Amino acid sequence: MKILVLGSGAREHAMVRSLRTDPNVTDLHVAPGNAGIALDATTHPIDLTDPAAPTALAQSLGVDLVVVGPEGPLVIGAADRLRAAGFAVFGPDAAAAHLEGSKAFAKEIMASAGVPTAIAHVCETLAEVEIACDDFGAPYVVKDDGLAAGKGVVVTSVRAEAIEHARACLSRPGARVVIEEYLDGPEVSLFCLSDGVSVVPLQPAQDFKRVGDGDLGPNTGGMGAYSPLPWAPEGLVADVVARVVQPTVDELRRRGTPFVGLVYAGLALTSRGLRVIEFNARFGDPETQVVLALLRTPLAHVLYAAATGGLRDLEDLRWHPGAAVTVVIAAENYPVNPVTGAEITGLERVDDIDDAYVLHAGTARSSTGALVSAGGRVLTVVGLGNDLAAARERVYAAARCVEMPGAHYRSDIALAAERGEVIVP
């Protein structure tokens, strides 16, 4: 099977790492990729903001499956064009990807499907925002309605900060913001494969959005994750599929916009029960790095089954025992104004650590061939172990090997779970 993966982050590198070990994969291409992905697959320069570019590349390569990694190409219709050209595509059409592209649309779908979620107000003016904030009270939850690379949400007890974030979101023509009630309890990320009809869940994970230890500082695209969740209630995955993901997929199909690809349900286990925080229309980053690290079933077979309507006949997924933890190494000043061009060294020392490896995100090669930072989240380090304690030990031993001026990472990924301190209300 010849496969084309679209994207350039650690999420795509995790996919590539899994796909290249699949005996059914004969040829693996990534566009545009990054410096690390280029070591594991053939990379192609491409502009993912052009919805026609992926189709042209897929036609020139003659691939059997296209896997769309990031949300941007999905929302502008890259998958629509690829399917129209006859390709099997893992990733929803633009109409279904609107589930992520607009939080207001996602709320509408959930209301129609009876999916439990936070009460929310969709606001188009600052006056409406102020009324909604006062209705809910602190903590205030303010979300940009559109795509914001994981950084469009502000949760704060300071009203002025909430209003200012809303003001920034509304500064764009036609923009909207969503003001929600605050949800207590731990958060869970659950990925589910969908072929438009059937749903197959993967293993749940938990990610860490804030930049600093103790969940301090601004939101980021994600600073780390772990899987599985030893504190998760029994039957959680089946409950989420039955009450959240399957009804959502059914509602989208009913509207004539079947969802083919990956439904990412961001959930809160609150004192009032399960609630959906948000939906994404693709694999999440950094949760993908730990979920795929534990998946034993060949990935290409799974993705192709989803892309071609074959999930009903898919055998039960197989998983490695134990746990996985991933830690994101970020650039200086991330997430506010990350410094790029810093030289990265020490990666070869990670090879000496069993069950640990590095995935590339924002990396490139300098004119001299040196590996340098080229984004805010630069590398993702993954550690595996019999349990979270062992996985944490390996991932942080590997992270300490990496040298990059100004680099920073959280030291508490999965720590509370390892200590048994995560409490479900």
C-alpha positions in Angstrom: 0.0 0.0 0.0 1.3 3.4 -1.0 0.3 6.1 1.5 0.5 9.9 1.6 0.3 11.7 4.9 -0.4 15.4 5.0 1.2 17.5 7.8 4.4 18.5 9.4 4.1 18.0 13.2 4.9 15.4 15.8 1.4 13.9 15.3 2.3 13.1 11.7 5.7 11.8 12.7 4.0 9.5 15.2 1.8 8.2 12.3 4.8 7.8 10.1 6.6 5.8 12.8 3.7 3.4 13.1 3.1 3.2 9.3 6.7 2.5 8.4 6.7 -0.7 10.6 3.5 -1.9 8.9 4.4 -4.7 6.5 1.5 -3.8 4.2 3.0 -0.3 3.6 5.3 -0.4 0.6 5.8 3.3 0.0 5.4 6.2 2.5 5.2 9.9 1.5 4.6 13.0 3.7 3.9 16.5 2.7 5.4 18.8 3.7 7.0 16.9 6.7 9.9 18.1 8.8 13.5 17.3 9.4 12.8 14.2 11.5 10.0 12.9 9.2 12.4 13.2 6.3 14.5 10.4 7.9 11.6 8.0 7.9 9.6 8.8 4.7 9.9 10.7 1.4 8.9 14.3 2.0 7.4 16.8 -0.5 7.2 20.6 -0.3 3.5 21.6 -0.5 1.3 24.5 0.5 -1.4 23.0 2.7 -3.4 26.2 2.6 -4.1 25.4 -1.1 -7.0 22.8 -1.1 -6.0 21.6 -4.6 -2.3 20.9 -3.9 -2.8 17.6 -2.0 -4.8 16.2 -4.9 -2.2 17.1 -7.5 0.5 15.5 -5.4 -1.6 12.3 -4.7 -2.2 12.0 -8.5 1.5 12.4 -9.3 2.4 9.7 -6.7 -0.5 7.3 -7.5 -1.2 6.6 -3.8 -3.7 4.2 -2.4 -4.6 6.2 0.8 -4.3 9.8 1.8 -4.2 10.6 5.6 -4.9 14.2 6.5 -3.2 15.1 9.7 -3.9 18.8 10.6 -7.3 20.5 10.8 -6.5 23.3 8.4 -6.6 21.3 5.1 -9.8 19.5 6.3 -11.8 22.7 7.0 -10.9 24.2 3.6 -12.0 21.1 1.7 -8.8 19.2 0.8 -10.5 15.8 1.6 -13.5 16.8 -0.7 -11.2 17.3 -3.6 -9.2 14.1 -3.0 -12.4 12.0 -2.8 -13.8 13.6 -5.9 -10.5 12.5 -7.7 -11.1 8.9 -6.6 -8.7 8.6 -3.6 -9.4 6.8 -0.4 -9.1 9.5 2.3 -8.8 9.3 6.1 -10.2 12.7 7.0 -13.7 14.3 6.8 -15.1 16.5 4.1 -15.3 20.2 4.9 -18.9 20.1 5.9 -18.3 17.4 8.5 -15.0 19.0 9.6 -17.1 22.0 10.5 -17.5 20.0 13.8 -14.1 21.4 14.7 -14.1 24.5 12.5 -16.9 26.1 14.4 -17.6 25.5 18.1 -21.1 27.0 17.6 -21.8 24.4 14.9 -20.6 21.7 17.2 -23.0 22.9 19.9 -25.8 22.8 17.4 -25.0 19.2 16.5 -24.7 18.1 20.1 -28.1 19.7 20.9 -29.7 17.9 18.0 -28.1 14.6 18.9 -28.7 14.8 22.7 -25.0 14.8 23.5 -24.2 16.1 27.0 -22.1 19.3 26.9 -21.6 22.6 28.7 -24.3 25.2 28.6 -23.1 28.0 26.2 -23.9 31.3 24.6 -22.7 32.2 21.1 -21.8 35.9 21.0 -21.2 38.2 18.1 -20.7 41.5 20.1 -18.8 42.5 23.2 -22.1 43.5 24.9 -23.4 39.9 24.5 -20.1 38.6 25.9 -20.4 40.8 29.0 -24.0 39.6 29.6 -23.0 35.9 29.1 -20.0 36.2 31.4 -22.1 37.8 34.1 -24.8 35.1 33.7 -22.2 32.3 34.3 -19.9 34.0 36.7 -16.3 33.0 37.4 -14.4 31.0 36.3 -15.0 32.4 32.9 -14.6 30.1 29.8 -14.2 32.1 26.5 -13.6 30.2 23.2 -12.8 31.5 19.8 -15.5 30.0 17.5 -13.0 29.1 14.8 -9.7 27.4 14.5 -7.0 28.6 16.8 -4.3 25.9 16.9 -5.4 24.8 20.4 -4.8 28.3 21.8 -8.2 29.9 21.3 -9.6 29.1 24.8 -9.1 31.2 27.9 -10.2 30.0 31.3 -9.8 32.7 34.0 -11.3 33.9 37.2 -10.5 37.5 36.1 -13.4 39.1 34.3 -11.3 41.7 32.5 -9.1 38.9 31.1 -12.1 37.1 29.7 -13.5 40.2 28.1 -10.1 41.1 26.6 -9.8 37.6 25.0 -13.3 37.9 23.6 -12.4 41.4 22.2 -9.4 39.9 20.4 -11.4 37.1 19.0 -14.2 39.4 17.8 -11.7 41.8 16.1 -11.9 39.7 12.9 -14.8 40.4 10.5 -17.7 37.9 11.1 -16.0 36.4 14.1 -18.0 34.8 17.0 -17.0 33.7 20.5 -18.6 31.0 22.7 -19.0 31.7 26.4 -19.5 28.5 28.4 -20.2 27.3 31.9 -17.1 26.1 33.7 -16.7 22.3 33.9 -15.0 20.7 36.9 -13.3 17.4 37.0 -10.5 15.7 35.1 -10.3 15.9 31.3 -10.1 13.0 28.9 -9.3 12.8 25.2 -10.9 9.9 23.3 -10.1 9.3 19.6 -12.7 7.3 17.6 -12.4 6.1 14.1 -15.5 6.6 11.9 -16.4 5.4 8.4 -19.5 7.6 8.4 -21.6 4.8 10.0 -19.6 2.7 12.4 -17.4 3.9 15.3 -14.3 2.2 16.7 -12.7 3.8 19.8 -9.0 3.9 20.5 -7.4 4.0 24.0 -8.2 7.2 26.1 -5.5 9.7 27.0 -5.1 12.9 28.9 -3.1 15.9 27.7 -1.8 19.0 29.4 -2.6 22.4 27.8 -1.0 24.9 30.1 2.6 25.8 29.5 3.9 25.5 33.1 4.0 22.9 35.8 0.9 22.8 38.0 -1.2 23.9 35.0 0.0 27.4 35.3 0.5 29.9 32.4 -1.2 30.4 29.1 -2.8 27.7 27.0 -0.7 26.0 24.4 -1.3 23.4 21.7 -0.4 20.8 24.3 2.7 20.2 26.4 2.4 16.4 27.0 0.1 13.5 27.4 -0.2 10.0 28.8 -2.1 6.8 28.3 -3.9 4.7 29.6 -5.8 6.4 32.4 -5.6 4.2 35.6 -8.1 6.4 37.3 -10.8 6.3 34.5 -14.2 4.8 35.6 -14.9 1.3 34.3 -16.9 1.4 31.1 -15.9 5.0 30.3 -15.0 4.3 26.6 -18.2 2.4 25.9 -20.2 5.2 27.6 -18.5 7.9 25.5 -19.1 6.0 22.3 -22.8 5.3 23.1 -23.7 8.8 24.4 -21.3 11.1 22.5 -19.5 9.8 19.4 -22.0 7.5 17.8 -24.9 10.0 18.2 -22.7 12.7 16.7 -21.7 10.5 13.7 -25.4 9.5 13.3 -26.5 13.2 13.3 -23.9 14.2 10.7 -24.9 11.3 8.5 -28.6 12.3 8.9 -27.7 15.8 7.6 -26.1 14.3 4.6 -22.5 15.1 5.7 -21.1 11.7 6.9 -18.0 11.9 9.0 -15.1 9.7 7.7 -11.9 10.0 9.7 -11.1 10.6 13.3 -13.6 12.1 15.8 -11.7 13.5 18.8 -13.9 14.0 21.8 -12.5 16.3 24.5 -14.4 15.4 27.6 -14.7 16.5 31.3 -15.8 14.0 34.0 -17.7 16.5 36.1 -19.6 16.3 39.4 -22.8 16.3 37.2 -21.5 13.5 34.9 -19.9 13.2 31.5 -19.7 16.5 29.4 -18.1 17.2 26.0 -15.7 20.2 26.1 -15.0 20.2 22.3 -14.8 18.1 19.2 -11.8 17.9 16.9 -11.9 16.4 13.4 -8.5 14.8 13.4 -5.9 13.1 15.6 -4.9 15.3 18.5 -1.3 16.4 19.3 0.3 15.3 21.7 -2.2 12.5 22.5 -1.6 10.7 19.2 2.0 10.2 20.2 1.1 8.1 23.2 -2.0 6.3 21.8 -0.2 5.1 18.7 2.8 4.1 20.7 0.6 1.5 22.4 -1.4 0.3 19.4 -0.3 -3.2 18.2 -2.8 -3.5 15.3 -1.2 -2.4 12.1 -2.1 1.3 11.6 -2.5 1.2 7.8 -5.2 -1.5 7.9 -7.1 0.5 10.5 -7.0 3.8 8.6 -7.9 2.2 5.3 -10.9 0.4 6.9 -12.2 3.8 8.1 -11.6 5.5 4.8 -13.4 2.8 2.8 -16.4 1.9 5.0 -14.9 -1.2 6.5 -15.0 -0.6 10.2 -17.9 -2.9 10.8 -15.7 -5.8 9.8 -12.5 -4.6 11.6 -11.2 -7.1 14.1 -10.8 -5.9 17.7 -7.9 -3.6 18.1 -4.8 -5.0 19.9 -2.8 -2.9 22.4 0.6 -3.2 24.1 0.4 -3.6 27.9 1.9 -0.9 30.1 1.9 2.9 29.6 3.2 5.7 27.5 4.1 9.3 28.4 5.0 12.1 26.0 6.7 15.4 26.9 6.9 18.3 24.5 10.1 20.3 24.3 9.2 23.8 23.4 11.2 26.8 22.0 12.2 29.8 24.1 9.2 32.2 24.7 6.7 29.6 23.5 3.7 30.1 23.3 3.8 33.9 23.2 6.6 34.6 20.7 8.7 31.4 20.1 12.3 31.9 19.1 13.3 29.8 16.1 16.7 28.8 14.6 18.2 27.4 17.8 20.5 24.5 17.2 19.3 21.1 18.6 21.8 18.5 19.8 21.9 15.4 21.9 19.3 13.4 20.1 21.8 10.5 19.5 22.0 10.0 23.3 18.3 9.2 23.4 19.0 6.1 21.3 20.9 4.6 24.4 17.7 4.7 26.4 15.5 1.6 26.0 11.8 2.3 25.1 12.3 6.0 24.5 12.4 8.0 21.3 12.0 11.5 19.8 9.4 12.7 17.3 10.0 15.9 15.4 7.5 18.8 15.3 8.9 22.2 14.6 12.3 21.3 13.2 14.3 22.1 10.0 17.9 21.9 8.6 20.0 25.0 8.5 22.1 26.0 5.5 25.0 24.1 7.1 22.9 21.0 7.7 22.4 21.5 11.4 19.1 20.5 13.1 17.4 23.7 14.3 14.1 24.7 15.8 11.4 26.0 13.3 8.3 26.3 15.5 7.0 26.7 19.0 6.6 23.0 19.9 9.9 21.6 18.6 10.2 18.0 19.7 8.1 15.3 21.4 9.8 12.8 23.6 8.0 9.5 24.1 8.7 7.0 26.9 7.2 3.5 27.4 7.1 1.4 30.5 5.2 -1.3 32.4 3.4 1.5 34.3 3.3 5.3 34.4 6.2 5.5 36.8 8.5 3.6 34.5 7.3 5.5 31.4 7.8 8.8 33.2 11.3 7.8 34.2 12.3 6.9 30.6 10.7 10.0 29.0 12.4 12.4 31.3 15.7 10.7 31.1 15.4 11.1 27.3 14.3 14.7 27.6 17.3 15.6 29.6 19.5 14.4 26.7 18.2 17.0 24.4 20.0 20.3 24.3 18.6 23.5 22.7 19.2 27.1 23.9 16.1 28.4 25.7 14.2 25.1 25.6 11.6 24.3 28.2 9.3 21.5 29.1 6.9 20.5 31.9 8.3 18.2 34.6 4.9 17.0 35.9 3.3 15.2 32.9 1.4 12.2 34.3 2.7 12.8 37.8 -0.6 13.2 39.5 -1.9 10.0 37.8 1.3 8.1 38.9 0.6 9.2 42.5 -3.0 8.3 42.3 -4.1 11.9 42.9 -6.5 12.3 40.0 -10.0 12.4 41.5 -13.2 11.9 39.4 -16.0 13.8 41.2 
